[in-house]
Amino acid sequence: MVRAVAKGVHMSPRKTGVVASLVRGRTVEEALTILEHTPRRSADAVARVIKSAKANAEHNHNFKPDTLRIVEIMVTPGPRLKRFRPASHGRALPFERKSSHISVTVDGEQRVAKKAAAAAKPKAEKETK
């Protein structure tokens, strides 16, 4: 299993979680297609993390890109910035700028390493002779 995490994404975790639940448990290619056609701002952030997990799996862990499936996608609240908005009668009303952490775990079928495949062939040929 391979993970990718985006921290401090400037979007509400509640709104981002709705988009994340659309692709939970799907294949990576299917998830990216769904997010491409989802008209929400947080779809871009979720797609970016899924692409990162896919790249990590392909290049760092030698997984086949066609077999990757989203095992877990989780959105948790990040740090909040406390701010004030001016109101009538000289008052100030507090509000928070919310952020979220998005983590994606993908899993799939691993490729056979070239060295291992090359080493296995001569042994099989020697046994048949």
Secondary structure, DSSP 8 states (H G I E B T S, - for coil): -EEEEEEEESS-HHHHHHHHHHHTTSBHHHHHHHHHT--STHHHHHHHHHHHHHHHHHHTT-B-GGG-EEEEEEEEE---EEEEEE-GGG-EEEEEE--EEEEEEEE--B---HHHHHHHHHHHHHHH-
